[in-house]
Amino acid sequence: MPKIVVTHNVVDVGKWLEFKSERAAAIGGLGGTNVVDHVGPDGSNIVAVAAEVNDVEALTEALSSPPPEVAAVMERHGVVAPLVIFVER
């Protein structure tokens, strides 16, 4: 199962971290497991989410053009586009 890393800015890192379990559940609904959040030690608003995924194309499509329920979660978490997706090779 390949791993992915998604990086993006957030409005507020502290608020974003409060939604850790909800984010893991949302990514799980898209086929992701072992979801891990990462923040920079420099205090910036750039964050990363790593996960293992069954279907990289489906997850990439869902994040690139999110369905309403995923878009609502992203907005609530303070996600700022664009999202940059890296795939394990």
HELIX and SHEET records of a PDB file:
HELIX    1   1 VAL A   13  GLU A   18  1                                   6    
HELIX    2   2 LYS A   20  GLY A   29  1                                  10    
HELIX    3   3 VAL A   56  SER A   64  1                                   9    
HELIX    4   4 PRO A   68  HIS A   77  1                                  10    
SHEET    1   A 4 GLY A  32  VAL A  39  0                                        
SHEET    2   A 4 ILE A  46  VAL A  53 -1                                        
SHEET    3   A 4 LYS A   3  VAL A  10 -1                                        
SHEET    4   A 4 VAL A  79  VAL A  87 -1                                        
END                                                                             
